[in-house]
């Protein structure tokens, strides 16, 4: 295999290609289980999923932050505030949000708590979801119950989505080694599995 994988008119580092290929089954399983785009686009279903994502991010974000050790890179990618804004827009109070169940398993994504490469693999899962979030955002346009600005969790970067993904891709590629790649892939798989158990 060459060092770079050309796809969609871009040059994609091998680690991103491997992450996509080696987590494809887990990704597809989670997407099918959530059925976010199943008709009708139901407010109750979306609100429940956002609540569960809040419970995951509330534990996962501090954990991945400690492991990665790069606040400047991670801070723009944190999405707990987006989930809070969306849930408020859907009628939840701040008190109700704070009482939501939290996914304490997200702090036990071994060896996420101590390895930067594993943190990157886990972050790949949540960053990659912003690409699929573009499809969800378009589907929600004009849906009566949806906030006029959309659900920001699914479109946190707006027109900068492509730019943010390329930055993540380059950041991961710069830290790619055989050992780091194995940790990234293992952590990405573990994150998909934890998300599947928690969200479904």
C-alpha positions, 0 to 999 in steps of 0.5 A: 500500500502506498503512503497516501490513498487518493480518494474523492479528489483528495489525498488521504493519509493511510491511517484515515483510510485504515480507520474508515475501513476497519470501523466500517462494520461498527459504523454501519451497525450503529447508523442502522440502529439509530435510524435517525432518518427514518420517516417520519422525522420524529422529535421524540426520537431526536430528543432522546438521542440528543439526551443520550449523546449528552450523557456520553459527551459529559463524561467522554470530553474530559476523558479524551481531553486529559488523554490527548493533552492538546487543549488548543486542538481539542477545544474547538471540537468539543460539542457538549455545549451544542447538545445543551443548546439543542436540548434547550431549544427542544424544551428541556430545562437546564435542571432537566439536562443536568439530571440526565443519565451519564455514560460513565463507561466512556471514561473506561475506554482503555487505554483512552485515559492515558494514551494520546493515540487512543484519544485520537482514535476515539475522537475520529469517531465523533469528528467523523460524525460531523460529515454524516451530520450534514445529511441529517441537517439537510433532512431536518430543514423545514421540519416543523418541530426543528429549531430554525437554526437546526440542531447544532450537534449535527452541524457544529462547524457550519461551512467550516466542516470540511476545513475542520475535518482536513485539520483532524486528518492532518493532525492524526497523520502527523502522529501516525506510527505503526504502534500509534495506528494500532492504538487509534484503530482499537480505540475507534472500535471501542468507542463505536461499541460503547456508543452502540450500547449507550445509545441503543 
